[in-house]
Amino acid sequence: MPGMAHSAQAELPEVSNAIEYASVSDAREALKVRPGVVFSLMNGWDIAIDEAARTVWSFSPAHYPAYPAVVKRQVLQDAGKVYIKMSVHCEASKAVCDDLVRTFADMTGLESPR
């Protein structure tokens, strides 16, 4: 899973791509009881897949600098075009949260915020 390769870059502007839960723990608990959501462990990250919503949730492990954090990636379609919407809730410092966003944007093939 992601590393912390971007830490020397400038701060990212604040965006409103927050998840629909008030905290990382709220998201994890809600997904654990949602029908059809399957959890697995990948390189220390809790991964929750909701096939019906075409969504992958990645929960950072306790040793990760941006802990606690969750990244939600959802496949959407609009006007015949398919795209990935990424939303993040990170409860760590701004610098490591920005790095988390950059890392996942790069990993997902999205334009990395600068």
Backbone as XML, in Angstrom:
<?xml version="1.0"?>
<chain id="A" units="angstrom">
  <residue number="1" name="MET">
    <atom name="N" x="0.840" y="-1.181" z="0.000"/>
    <atom name="CA" x="0.000" y="0.000" z="0.000"/>
    <atom name="C" x="0.883" y="1.242" z="0.000"/>
  </residue>
  <residue number="2" name="PRO">
    <atom name="N" x="0.290" y="2.394" z="0.115"/>
    <atom name="CA" x="0.997" y="3.638" z="-0.081"/>
    <atom name="C" x="2.144" y="3.866" z="0.893"/>
  </residue>
  <residue number="3" name="GLY">
    <atom name="N" x="3.145" y="4.577" z="0.404"/>
    <atom name="CA" x="4.249" y="5.046" z="1.222"/>
    <atom name="C" x="4.122" y="6.551" z="1.391"/>
  </residue>
  <residue number="4" name="MET">
    <atom name="N" x="5.146" y="7.159" z="1.890"/>
    <atom name="CA" x="5.104" y="8.603" z="2.117"/>
    <atom name="C" x="6.204" y="9.249" z="1.269"/>
  </residue>
  <residue number="5" name="ALA">
    <atom name="N" x="6.029" y="9.305" z="-0.042"/>
    <atom name="CA" x="7.071" y="9.760" z="-0.942"/>
    <atom name="C" x="6.998" y="11.237" z="-1.295"/>
  </residue>
  <residue number="6" name="HIS">
    <atom name="N" x="5.988" y="11.945" z="-0.873"/>
    <atom name="CA" x="5.762" y="13.298" z="-1.352"/>
    <atom name="C" x="5.913" y="14.371" z="-0.274"/>
  </residue>
  <residue number="7" name="SER">
    <atom name="N" x="6.455" y="14.077" z="0.866"/>
    <atom name="CA" x="6.357" y="14.955" z="2.020"/>
    <atom name="C" x="7.014" y="16.331" z="1.857"/>
  </residue>
  <residue number="8" name="ALA">
    <atom name="N" x="7.876" y="16.540" z="0.876"/>
    <atom name="CA" x="8.529" y="17.834" z="0.719"/>
    <atom name="C" x="7.698" y="18.817" z="-0.103"/>
  </residue>
  <residue number="9" name="GLN">
    <atom name="N" x="6.547" y="18.419" z="-0.588"/>
    <atom name="CA" x="5.739" y="19.283" z="-1.441"/>
    <atom name="C" x="4.906" y="20.258" z="-0.628"/>
  </residue>
  <residue number="10" name="ALA">
    <atom name="N" x="4.415" y="21.294" z="-1.329"/>
    <atom name="CA" x="3.607" y="22.326" z="-0.690"/>
    <atom name="C" x="2.267" y="21.773" z="-0.217"/>
  </residue>
  <residue number="11" name="GLU">
    <atom name="N" x="1.656" y="22.491" z="0.732"/>
    <atom name="CA" x="0.333" y="22.096" z="1.229"/>
    <atom name="C" x="-0.690" y="22.104" z="0.108"/>
  </residue>
  <residue number="12" name="LEU">
    <atom name="N" x="-1.616" y="21.180" z="0.191"/>
    <atom name="CA" x="-2.726" y="21.149" z="-0.754"/>
    <atom name="C" x="-3.828" y="22.077" z="-0.256"/>
  </residue>
  <residue number="13" name="PRO">
    <atom name="N" x="-4.579" y="22.662" z="-1.182"/>
    <atom name="CA" x="-5.725" y="23.460" z="-0.742"/>
    <atom name="C" x="-6.780" y="22.541" z="-0.139"/>
  </residue>
  <residue number="14" name="GLU">
    <atom name="N" x="-7.563" y="23.070" z="0.756"/>
    <atom name="CA" x="-8.640" y="22.276" z="1.339"/>
    <atom name="C" x="-9.721" y="22.050" z="0.278"/>
  </residue>
  <residue number="15" name="VAL">
    <atom name="N" x="-10.237" y="20.836" z="0.248"/>
    <atom name="CA" x="-11.314" y="20.508" z="-0.685"/>
    <atom name="C" x="-12.464" y="19.894" z="0.094"/>
  </residue>
  <residue number="16" name="SER">
    <atom name="N" x="-13.596" y="19.816" z="-0.542"/>
    <atom name="CA" x="-14.775" y="19.301" z="0.151"/>
    <atom name="C" x="-15.063" y="17.840" z="-0.175"/>
  </residue>
  <residue number="17" name="ASN">
    <atom name="N" x="-14.037" y="17.085" z="-0.572"/>
    <atom name="CA" x="-14.232" y="15.675" z="-0.882"/>
    <atom name="C" x="-14.173" y="14.818" z="0.379"/>
  </residue>
  <residue number="18" name="ALA">
    <atom name="N" x="-14.965" y="15.185" z="1.361"/>
    <atom name="CA" x="-14.988" y="14.419" z="2.607"/>
    <atom name="C" x="-15.969" y="13.255" z="2.464"/>
  </residue>
  <residue number="19" name="ILE">
    <atom name="N" x="-15.758" y="12.257" z="3.271"/>
    <atom name="CA" x="-16.676" y="11.117" z="3.284"/>
    <atom name="C" x="-17.943" y="11.501" z="4.049"/>
  </residue>
  <residue number="20" name="GLU">
    <atom name="N" x="-18.933" y="10.647" z="3.978"/>
    <atom name="CA" x="-20.225" y="10.946" z="4.596"/>
    <atom name="C" x="-20.295" y="10.605" z="6.085"/>
  </residue>
  <residue number="21" name="TYR">
    <atom name="N" x="-19.179" y="10.258" z="6.692"/>
    <atom name="CA" x="-19.147" y="9.921" z="8.110"/>
    <atom name="C" x="-18.330" y="10.973" z="8.865"/>
  </residue>
  <residue number="22" name="ALA">
    <atom name="N" x="-18.641" y="11.158" z="10.125"/>
    <atom name="CA" x="-17.976" y="12.186" z="10.929"/>
    <atom name="C" x="-16.539" y="11.833" z="11.294"/>
  </residue>
  <residue number="23" name="SER">
    <atom name="N" x="-16.211" y="10.539" z="11.296"/>
    <atom name="CA" x="-14.861" y="10.120" z="11.672"/>
    <atom name="C" x="-14.497" y="8.833" z="10.944"/>
  </residue>
  <residue number="24" name="VAL">
    <atom name="N" x="-13.212" y="8.517" z="10.995"/>
    <atom name="CA" x="-12.727" y="7.270" z="10.407"/>
    <atom name="C" x="-13.372" y="6.084" z="11.117"/>
  </residue>
  <residue number="25" name="SER">
    <atom name="N" x="-13.444" y="6.131" z="12.435"/>
    <atom name="CA" x="-14.033" y="5.011" z="13.180"/>
    <atom name="C" x="-15.527" y="4.859" z="12.878"/>
  </residue>
  <residue number="26" name="ASP">
    <atom name="N" x="-16.235" y="5.982" z="12.698"/>
    <atom name="CA" x="-17.657" y="5.903" z="12.318"/>
    <atom name="C" x="-17.817" y="5.208" z="10.972"/>
  </residue>
  <residue number="27" name="ALA">
    <atom name="N" x="-16.944" y="5.539" z="10.020"/>
    <atom name="CA" x="-17.009" y="4.918" z="8.697"/>
    <atom name="C" x="-16.769" y="3.414" z="8.798"/>
  </residue>
  <residue number="28" name="ARG">
    <atom name="N" x="-15.729" y="3.031" z="9.538"/>
    <atom name="CA" x="-15.407" y="1.607" z="9.674"/>
    <atom name="C" x="-16.569" y="0.833" z="10.304"/>
  </residue>
  <residue number="29" name="GLU">
    <atom name="N" x="-17.137" y="1.375" z="11.379"/>
    <atom name="CA" x="-18.239" y="0.682" z="12.065"/>
    <atom name="C" x="-19.478" y="0.583" z="11.180"/>
  </residue>
  <residue number="30" name="ALA">
    <atom name="N" x="-19.795" y="1.640" z="10.450"/>
    <atom name="CA" x="-20.965" y="1.612" z="9.565"/>
    <atom name="C" x="-20.781" y="0.604" z="8.436"/>
  </residue>
  <residue number="31" name="LEU">
    <atom name="N" x="-19.587" y="0.543" z="7.884"/>
    <atom name="CA" x="-19.339" y="-0.393" z="6.786"/>
    <atom name="C" x="-19.327" y="-1.833" z="7.263"/>
  </residue>
  <residue number="32" name="LYS">
    <atom name="N" x="-18.895" y="-2.062" z="8.490"/>
    <atom name="CA" x="-18.858" y="-3.437" z="9.012"/>
    <atom name="C" x="-20.249" y="-4.055" z="9.114"/>
  </residue>
  <residue number="33" name="VAL">
    <atom name="N" x="-21.275" y="-3.233" z="9.269"/>
    <atom name="CA" x="-22.636" y="-3.774" z="9.382"/>
    <atom name="C" x="-23.458" y="-3.581" z="8.102"/>
  </residue>
  <residue number="34" name="ARG">
    <atom name="N" x="-22.873" y="-2.944" z="7.099"/>
    <atom name="CA" x="-23.596" y="-2.737" z="5.836"/>
    <atom name="C" x="-23.617" y="-4.043" z="5.044"/>
  </residue>
  <residue number="35" name="PRO">
    <atom name="N" x="-24.799" y="-4.500" z="4.654"/>
    <atom name="CA" x="-24.885" y="-5.738" z="3.871"/>
    <atom name="C" x="-24.103" y="-5.626" z="2.557"/>
  </residue>
  <residue number="36" name="GLY">
    <atom name="N" x="-23.382" y="-6.687" z="2.233"/>
    <atom name="CA" x="-22.664" y="-6.739" z="0.970"/>
    <atom name="C" x="-21.255" y="-6.177" z="0.998"/>
  </residue>
  <residue number="37" name="VAL">
    <atom name="N" x="-20.860" y="-5.523" z="2.082"/>
    <atom name="CA" x="-19.503" y="-4.972" z="2.175"/>
    <atom name="C" x="-18.584" y="-6.068" z="2.708"/>
  </residue>
  <residue number="38" name="VAL">
    <atom name="N" x="-17.481" y="-6.287" z="1.991"/>
    <atom name="CA" x="-16.531" y="-7.325" z="2.359"/>
    <atom name="C" x="-15.209" y="-6.678" z="2.767"/>
  </residue>
  <residue number="39" name="PHE">
    <atom name="N" x="-14.735" y="-7.030" z="3.965"/>
    <atom name="CA" x="-13.466" y="-6.524" z="4.476"/>
    <atom name="C" x="-12.359" y="-7.546" z="4.236"/>
  </residue>
  <residue number="40" name="SER">
    <atom name="N" x="-11.169" y="-7.033" z="3.930"/>
    <atom name="CA" x="-9.981" y="-7.877" z="3.845"/>
    <atom name="C" x="-8.796" y="-7.040" z="4.324"/>
  </residue>
  <residue number="41" name="LEU">
    <atom name="N" x="-7.681" y="-7.703" z="4.536"/>
    <atom name="CA" x="-6.466" y="-7.036" z="4.998"/>
    <atom name="C" x="-5.437" y="-7.123" z="3.886"/>
  </residue>
  <residue number="42" name="MET">
    <atom name="N" x="-4.867" y="-5.964" z="3.496"/>
    <atom name="CA" x="-3.868" y="-5.939" z="2.441"/>
    <atom name="C" x="-2.705" y="-5.053" z="2.882"/>
  </residue>
  <residue number="43" name="ASN">
    <atom name="N" x="-1.564" y="-5.672" z="3.113"/>
    <atom name="CA" x="-0.370" y="-4.944" z="3.559"/>
    <atom name="C" x="-0.644" y="-4.089" z="4.792"/>
  </residue>
  <residue number="44" name="GLY">
    <atom name="N" x="-1.452" y="-4.593" z="5.706"/>
    <atom name="CA" x="-1.761" y="-3.888" z="6.945"/>
    <atom name="C" x="-2.957" y="-2.952" z="6.855"/>
  </residue>
  <residue number="45" name="TRP">
    <atom name="N" x="-3.434" y="-2.673" z="5.664"/>
    <atom name="CA" x="-4.576" y="-1.784" z="5.450"/>
    <atom name="C" x="-5.863" y="-2.598" z="5.470"/>
  </residue>
  <residue number="46" name="ASP">
    <atom name="N" x="-6.890" y="-2.104" z="6.162"/>
    <atom name="CA" x="-8.223" y="-2.701" z="6.086"/>
    <atom name="C" x="-8.869" y="-2.179" z="4.809"/>
  </residue>
  <residue number="47" name="ILE">
    <atom name="N" x="-9.267" y="-3.083" z="3.961"/>
    <atom name="CA" x="-9.904" y="-2.723" z="2.696"/>
    <atom name="C" x="-11.344" y="-3.210" z="2.748"/>
  </residue>
  <residue number="48" name="ALA">
    <atom name="N" x="-12.277" y="-2.297" z="2.521"/>
    <atom name="CA" x="-13.702" y="-2.638" z="2.487"/>
    <atom name="C" x="-14.194" y="-2.421" z="1.064"/>
  </residue>
  <residue number="49" name="ILE">
    <atom name="N" x="-14.747" y="-3.476" z="0.481"/>
    <atom name="CA" x="-15.258" y="-3.387" z="-0.887"/>
    <atom name="C" x="-16.768" y="-3.489" z="-0.858"/>
  </residue>
  <residue number="50" name="ASP">
    <atom name="N" x="-17.393" y="-2.484" z="-1.435"/>
    <atom name="CA" x="-18.848" y="-2.437" z="-1.573"/>
    <atom name="C" x="-19.148" y="-2.494" z="-3.065"/>
  </residue>
  <residue number="51" name="GLU">
    <atom name="N" x="-19.308" y="-3.715" z="-3.576"/>
    <atom name="CA" x="-19.516" y="-3.891" z="-5.013"/>
    <atom name="C" x="-20.776" y="-3.199" z="-5.501"/>
  </residue>
  <residue number="52" name="ALA">
    <atom name="N" x="-21.838" y="-3.246" z="-4.720"/>
    <atom name="CA" x="-23.098" y="-2.624" z="-5.135"/>
    <atom name="C" x="-22.934" y="-1.119" z="-5.367"/>
  </residue>
  <residue number="53" name="ALA">
    <atom name="N" x="-22.109" y="-0.479" z="-4.566"/>
    <atom name="CA" x="-21.871" y="0.960" z="-4.702"/>
    <atom name="C" x="-20.625" y="1.253" z="-5.546"/>
  </residue>
  <residue number="54" name="ARG">
    <atom name="N" x="-19.975" y="0.204" z="-6.046"/>
    <atom name="CA" x="-18.731" y="0.339" z="-6.818"/>
    <atom name="C" x="-17.704" y="1.185" z="-6.070"/>
  </residue>
  <residue number="55" name="THR">
    <atom name="N" x="-17.508" y="0.823" z="-4.797"/>
    <atom name="CA" x="-16.671" y="1.631" z="-3.914"/>
    <atom name="C" x="-15.654" y="0.770" z="-3.170"/>
  </residue>
  <residue number="56" name="VAL">
    <atom name="N" x="-14.433" y="1.299" z="-3.063"/>
    <atom name="CA" x="-13.380" y="0.683" z="-2.268"/>
    <atom name="C" x="-12.973" y="1.678" z="-1.193"/>
  </residue>
  <residue number="57" name="TRP">
    <atom name="N" x="-12.991" y="1.226" z="0.055"/>
    <atom name="CA" x="-12.582" y="2.028" z="1.205"/>
    <atom name="C" x="-11.258" y="1.459" z="1.715"/>
  </residue>
  <residue number="58" name="SER">
    <atom name="N" x="-10.256" y="2.320" z="1.914"/>
    <atom name="CA" x="-8.950" y="1.891" z="2.423"/>
    <atom name="C" x="-8.684" y="2.594" z="3.752"/>
  </residue>
  <residue number="59" name="PHE">
    <atom name="N" x="-8.594" y="1.791" z="4.819"/>
    <atom name="CA" x="-8.360" y="2.318" z="6.173"/>
    <atom name="C" x="-6.891" y="2.129" z="6.531"/>
  </residue>
  <residue number="60" name="SER">
    <atom name="N" x="-6.227" y="3.216" z="6.906"/>
    <atom name="CA" x="-4.798" y="3.152" z="7.207"/>
    <atom name="C" x="-4.533" y="2.327" z="8.464"/>
  </residue>
  <residue number="61" name="PRO">
    <atom name="N" x="-3.387" y="1.633" z="8.472"/>
    <atom name="CA" x="-2.995" y="0.896" z="9.684"/>
    <atom name="C" x="-2.434" y="1.852" z="10.736"/>
  </residue>
  <residue number="62" name="ALA">
    <atom name="N" x="-2.383" y="1.398" z="11.971"/>
    <atom name="CA" x="-1.941" y="2.230" z="13.092"/>
    <atom name="C" x="-0.512" y="2.738" z="12.927"/>
  </residue>
  <residue number="63" name="HIS">
    <atom name="N" x="0.349" y="2.014" z="12.226"/>
    <atom name="CA" x="1.740" y="2.452" z="12.060"/>
    <atom name="C" x="1.918" y="3.458" z="10.926"/>
  </residue>
  <residue number="64" name="TYR">
    <atom name="N" x="0.901" y="3.715" z="10.132"/>
    <atom name="CA" x="0.999" y="4.623" z="8.986"/>
    <atom name="C" x="0.994" y="6.078" z="9.479"/>
  </residue>
  <residue number="65" name="PRO">
    <atom name="N" x="1.841" y="6.949" z="8.934"/>
    <atom name="CA" x="1.922" y="8.331" z="9.427"/>
    <atom name="C" x="0.586" y="9.086" z="9.405"/>
  </residue>
  <residue number="66" name="ALA">
    <atom name="N" x="-0.307" y="8.784" z="8.457"/>
    <atom name="CA" x="-1.578" y="9.510" z="8.356"/>
    <atom name="C" x="-2.701" y="8.853" z="9.159"/>
  </residue>
  <residue number="67" name="TYR">
    <atom name="N" x="-2.362" y="7.948" z="10.045"/>
    <atom name="CA" x="-3.377" y="7.276" z="10.868"/>
    <atom name="C" x="-3.996" y="8.245" z="11.868"/>
  </residue>
  <residue number="68" name="PRO">
    <atom name="N" x="-5.280" y="8.183" z="12.102"/>
    <atom name="CA" x="-6.283" y="7.387" z="11.384"/>
    <atom name="C" x="-6.760" y="8.111" z="10.130"/>
  </residue>
  <residue number="69" name="ALA">
    <atom name="N" x="-6.927" y="7.338" z="9.075"/>
    <atom name="CA" x="-7.390" y="7.905" z="7.808"/>
    <atom name="C" x="-8.146" y="6.844" z="7.022"/>
  </residue>
  <residue number="70" name="VAL">
    <atom name="N" x="-9.042" y="7.316" z="6.171"/>
    <atom name="CA" x="-9.738" y="6.431" z="5.245"/>
    <atom name="C" x="-9.817" y="7.133" z="3.895"/>
  </residue>
  <residue number="71" name="VAL">
    <atom name="N" x="-9.590" y="6.364" z="2.838"/>
    <atom name="CA" x="-9.706" y="6.862" z="1.473"/>
    <atom name="C" x="-10.831" y="6.077" z="0.808"/>
  </residue>
  <residue number="72" name="LYS">
    <atom name="N" x="-11.786" y="6.816" z="0.272"/>
    <atom name="CA" x="-12.933" y="6.219" z="-0.423"/>
    <atom name="C" x="-12.747" y="6.480" z="-1.913"/>
  </residue>
  <residue number="73" name="ARG">
    <atom name="N" x="-12.731" y="5.409" z="-2.708"/>
    <atom name="CA" x="-12.648" y="5.555" z="-4.162"/>
    <atom name="C" x="-13.876" y="4.887" z="-4.771"/>
  </residue>
  <residue number="74" name="GLN">
    <atom name="N" x="-14.621" y="5.679" z="-5.543"/>
    <atom name="CA" x="-15.874" y="5.202" z="-6.107"/>
    <atom name="C" x="-15.861" y="5.383" z="-7.618"/>
  </residue>
  <residue number="75" name="VAL">
    <atom name="N" x="-16.241" y="4.328" z="-8.322"/>
    <atom name="CA" x="-16.350" y="4.386" z="-9.774"/>
    <atom name="C" x="-17.732" y="4.932" z="-10.109"/>
  </residue>
  <residue number="76" name="LEU">
    <atom name="N" x="-17.739" y="6.040" z="-10.872"/>
    <atom name="CA" x="-18.989" y="6.696" z="-11.253"/>
    <atom name="C" x="-19.049" y="6.850" z="-12.762"/>
  </residue>
  <residue number="77" name="GLN">
    <atom name="N" x="-20.246" y="7.075" z="-13.262"/>
    <atom name="CA" x="-20.431" y="7.297" z="-14.688"/>
    <atom name="C" x="-21.303" y="8.527" z="-14.869"/>
  </residue>
  <residue number="78" name="ASP">
    <atom name="N" x="-20.888" y="9.396" z="-15.800"/>
    <atom name="CA" x="-21.644" y="10.607" z="-16.090"/>
    <atom name="C" x="-21.521" y="10.894" z="-17.580"/>
  </residue>
  <residue number="79" name="ALA">
    <atom name="N" x="-22.650" y="11.047" z="-18.236"/>
    <atom name="CA" x="-22.681" y="11.343" z="-19.675"/>
    <atom name="C" x="-21.842" y="10.349" z="-20.475"/>
  </residue>
  <residue number="80" name="GLY">
    <atom name="N" x="-21.928" y="9.082" z="-20.097"/>
    <atom name="CA" x="-21.223" y="8.042" z="-20.825"/>
    <atom name="C" x="-19.748" y="7.910" z="-20.495"/>
  </residue>
  <residue number="81" name="LYS">
    <atom name="N" x="-19.243" y="8.736" z="-19.600"/>
    <atom name="CA" x="-17.836" y="8.665" z="-19.214"/>
    <atom name="C" x="-17.716" y="8.081" z="-17.812"/>
  </residue>
  <residue number="82" name="VAL">
    <atom name="N" x="-16.755" y="7.204" z="-17.645"/>
    <atom name="CA" x="-16.495" y="6.572" z="-16.360"/>
    <atom name="C" x="-15.316" y="7.282" z="-15.702"/>
  </residue>
  <residue number="83" name="TYR">
    <atom name="N" x="-15.448" y="7.551" z="-14.407"/>
    <atom name="CA" x="-14.362" y="8.199" z="-13.682"/>
    <atom name="C" x="-14.345" y="7.705" z="-12.244"/>
  </residue>
  <residue number="84" name="ILE">
    <atom name="N" x="-13.257" y="8.004" z="-11.550"/>
    <atom name="CA" x="-13.105" y="7.622" z="-10.143"/>
    <atom name="C" x="-13.163" y="8.883" z="-9.298"/>
  </residue>
  <residue number="85" name="LYS">
    <atom name="N" x="-14.060" y="8.877" z="-8.320"/>
    <atom name="CA" x="-14.141" y="9.964" z="-7.358"/>
    <atom name="C" x="-13.434" y="9.501" z="-6.090"/>
  </residue>
  <residue number="86" name="MET">
    <atom name="N" x="-12.488" y="10.286" z="-5.638"/>
    <atom name="CA" x="-11.753" y="9.955" z="-4.425"/>
    <atom name="C" x="-12.120" y="10.945" z="-3.335"/>
  </residue>
  <residue number="87" name="SER">
    <atom name="N" x="-12.473" y="10.422" z="-2.166"/>
    <atom name="CA" x="-12.774" y="11.230" z="-0.995"/>
    <atom name="C" x="-11.908" y="10.726" z="0.155"/>
  </residue>
  <residue number="88" name="VAL">
    <atom name="N" x="-11.487" y="11.640" z="1.017"/>
    <atom name="CA" x="-10.565" y="11.282" z="2.094"/>
    <atom name="C" x="-11.033" y="11.901" z="3.406"/>
  </residue>
  <residue number="89" name="HIS">
    <atom name="N" x="-10.917" y="11.122" z="4.467"/>
    <atom name="CA" x="-11.078" y="11.669" z="5.818"/>
    <atom name="C" x="-9.814" y="11.274" z="6.570"/>
  </residue>
  <residue number="90" name="CYS">
    <atom name="N" x="-9.037" y="12.277" z="6.942"/>
    <atom name="CA" x="-7.753" y="12.043" z="7.600"/>
    <atom name="C" x="-7.716" y="12.852" z="8.887"/>
  </residue>
  <residue number="91" name="GLU">
    <atom name="N" x="-7.404" y="12.193" z="9.985"/>
    <atom name="CA" x="-7.409" y="12.832" z="11.295"/>
    <atom name="C" x="-6.001" y="13.120" z="11.805"/>
  </residue>
  <residue number="92" name="ALA">
    <atom name="N" x="-5.004" y="13.029" z="10.936"/>
    <atom name="CA" x="-3.616" y="13.314" z="11.311"/>
    <atom name="C" x="-3.284" y="14.763" z="10.937"/>
  </residue>
  <residue number="93" name="SER">
    <atom name="N" x="-2.009" y="15.104" z="10.938"/>
    <atom name="CA" x="-1.591" y="16.471" z="10.606"/>
    <atom name="C" x="-1.837" y="16.771" z="9.126"/>
  </residue>
  <residue number="94" name="LYS">
    <atom name="N" x="-1.935" y="18.039" z="8.803"/>
    <atom name="CA" x="-2.190" y="18.483" z="7.430"/>
    <atom name="C" x="-1.125" y="17.946" z="6.479"/>
  </residue>
  <residue number="95" name="ALA">
    <atom name="N" x="0.134" y="17.998" z="6.865"/>
    <atom name="CA" x="1.225" y="17.579" z="5.980"/>
    <atom name="C" x="1.124" y="16.102" z="5.609"/>
  </residue>
  <residue number="96" name="VAL">
    <atom name="N" x="0.917" y="15.239" z="6.593"/>
    <atom name="CA" x="0.846" y="13.808" z="6.265"/>
    <atom name="C" x="-0.473" y="13.465" z="5.574"/>
  </residue>
  <residue number="97" name="CYS">
    <atom name="N" x="-1.526" y="14.194" z="5.871"/>
    <atom name="CA" x="-2.802" y="13.977" z="5.160"/>
    <atom name="C" x="-2.668" y="14.386" z="3.700"/>
  </residue>
  <residue number="98" name="ASP">
    <atom name="N" x="-1.990" y="15.501" z="3.437"/>
    <atom name="CA" x="-1.743" y="15.911" z="2.056"/>
    <atom name="C" x="-0.950" y="14.840" z="1.316"/>
  </residue>
  <residue number="99" name="ASP">
    <atom name="N" x="0.048" y="14.262" z="1.986"/>
    <atom name="CA" x="0.844" y="13.222" z="1.351"/>
    <atom name="C" x="-0.001" y="11.988" z="1.049"/>
  </residue>
  <residue number="100" name="LEU">
    <atom name="N" x="-0.895" y="11.646" z="1.951"/>
    <atom name="CA" x="-1.810" y="10.529" z="1.719"/>
    <atom name="C" x="-2.643" y="10.777" z="0.464"/>
  </residue>
  <residue number="101" name="VAL">
    <atom name="N" x="-3.179" y="11.982" z="0.325"/>
    <atom name="CA" x="-3.989" y="12.325" z="-0.847"/>
    <atom name="C" x="-3.159" y="12.190" z="-2.117"/>
  </residue>
  <residue number="102" name="ARG">
    <atom name="N" x="-1.940" y="12.731" z="-2.121"/>
    <atom name="CA" x="-1.080" y="12.641" z="-3.302"/>
    <atom name="C" x="-0.753" y="11.190" z="-3.645"/>
  </residue>
  <residue number="103" name="THR">
    <atom name="N" x="-0.438" y="10.413" z="-2.634"/>
    <atom name="CA" x="-0.065" y="9.019" z="-2.852"/>
    <atom name="C" x="-1.220" y="8.242" z="-3.477"/>
  </residue>
  <residue number="104" name="PHE">
    <atom name="N" x="-2.418" y="8.401" z="-2.936"/>
    <atom name="CA" x="-3.568" y="7.684" z="-3.487"/>
    <atom name="C" x="-3.955" y="8.209" z="-4.867"/>
  </residue>
  <residue number="105" name="ALA">
    <atom name="N" x="-3.822" y="9.502" z="-5.089"/>
    <atom name="CA" x="-4.117" y="10.050" z="-6.417"/>
    <atom name="C" x="-3.165" y="9.446" z="-7.442"/>
  </residue>
  <residue number="106" name="ASP">
    <atom name="N" x="-1.878" y="9.388" z="-7.105"/>
    <atom name="CA" x="-0.902" y="8.793" z="-8.011"/>
    <atom name="C" x="-1.186" y="7.309" z="-8.227"/>
  </residue>
  <residue number="107" name="MET">
    <atom name="N" x="-1.466" y="6.592" z="-7.170"/>
    <atom name="CA" x="-1.711" y="5.157" z="-7.238"/>
    <atom name="C" x="-2.971" y="4.845" z="-8.050"/>
  </residue>
  <residue number="108" name="THR">
    <atom name="N" x="-3.969" y="5.716" z="-7.971"/>
    <atom name="CA" x="-5.249" y="5.499" z="-8.642"/>
    <atom name="C" x="-5.208" y="5.978" z="-10.089"/>
  </residue>
  <residue number="109" name="GLY">
    <atom name="N" x="-4.170" y="6.732" z="-10.437"/>
    <atom name="CA" x="-4.078" y="7.265" z="-11.787"/>
    <atom name="C" x="-4.840" y="8.557" z="-11.971"/>
  </residue>
  <residue number="110" name="LEU">
    <atom name="N" x="-5.161" y="9.213" z="-10.846"/>
    <atom name="CA" x="-5.830" y="10.497" z="-10.908"/>
    <atom name="C" x="-4.780" y="11.588" z="-11.015"/>
  </residue>
  <residue number="111" name="GLU">
    <atom name="N" x="-5.179" y="12.741" z="-11.469"/>
    <atom name="CA" x="-4.241" y="13.855" z="-11.502"/>
    <atom name="C" x="-3.910" y="14.197" z="-10.059"/>
  </residue>
  <residue number="112" name="SER">
    <atom name="N" x="-2.630" y="14.135" z="-9.745"/>
    <atom name="CA" x="-2.200" y="14.393" z="-8.371"/>
    <atom name="C" x="-2.274" y="15.882" z="-8.064"/>
  </residue>
  <residue number="113" name="PRO">
    <atom name="N" x="-2.936" y="16.251" z="-6.975"/>
    <atom name="CA" x="-2.989" y="17.660" z="-6.587"/>
    <atom name="C" x="-1.575" y="18.158" z="-6.300"/>
  </residue>
  <residue number="114" name="ARG">
    <atom name="N" x="-1.302" y="19.393" z="-6.607"/>
    <atom name="CA" x="0.038" y="19.956" z="-6.362"/>
    <atom name="C" x="-0.047" y="21.125" z="-5.442"/>
  </residue>
</chain>
